[in-house]
Amino acid sequence: QVQLQESGPGLVKSSQTLFLTCTVFGVSITTNNAAWSWIRQVPGKGLEWIGSVADTGRTYYGPSLKSRTSLSRDTSKNQVTLQLHSVTPEDTAVYYCARLAQAWGQGTQVTVSS
């Protein structure tokens, strides 16, 4: 059974870089055809796809945050990571890690202070 767990700071200051980690349990992140995604939900808005890391390590980015996002992985720790640069209070959201259509983490609340 695949399980995902997000971790990172709950509070970040404006202009800083948000760094989140997703630890995957039950399957290797290099499993063939697996993709590991970051999604967020800003208060009062729908879900927004941030980007994904494929089993090959290739990264894909959503259009709205592409210029400020960096995705990476650590296969030795079975983790995928998200860096969101130059955050503003508009980046306050619940951030989720997921293997889409299969499993989601519980989400982690991130608040950006001005």
C-alpha positions, 0 to 999 in steps of 0.5 A, spaced: 500 500 500 502 506 497 503 512 503 505 519 502 507 524 507 509 531 506 513 535 511 516 542 511 515 548 515 508 551 517 510 558 516 514 562 511 516 569 510 515 573 504 520 572 499 523 566 502 523 559 499 519 554 501 522 547 501 517 541 502 519 534 502 514 528 500 516 521 503 513 515 499 512 508 503 510 502 500 513 503 493 520 505 490 519 512 487 523 509 481 517 504 480 516 504 472 511 509 470 510 512 477 509 519 477 509 523 484 506 530 484 505 536 488 498 539 488 496 545 492 489 548 494 489 555 496 483 557 501 477 558 497 480 556 490 480 549 487 486 544 486 492 547 483 497 542 480 504 544 481 508 539 478 510 532 477 517 528 478 516 521 473 520 515 475 525 517 470 527 523 474 524 527 469 520 533 471 514 537 469 511 543 471 504 547 471 504 553 467 502 558 473 508 556 478 513 554 473 517 560 473 518 559 481 518 552 482 524 547 482 522 539 483 527 534 485 528 527 488 532 523 493 532 516 491 536 513 497 531 516 501 525 515 497 523 522 497 521 528 492 522 535 494 518 541 492 522 548 492 517 554 491 521 561 490 520 568 492 513 566 496 508 571 497 502 571 502 498 568 496 502 562 496 498 560 503 495 553 501 495 546 503 500 543 499 499 535 497 503 530 495 500 525 490 501 519 486 495 521 482 489 516 482 492 512 487 494 515 493 495 522 496 498 525 502 494 528 508 497 535 506 501 540 510 498 547 511 503 552 509 502 560 511 506 565 508 507 571 512 508 578 509 
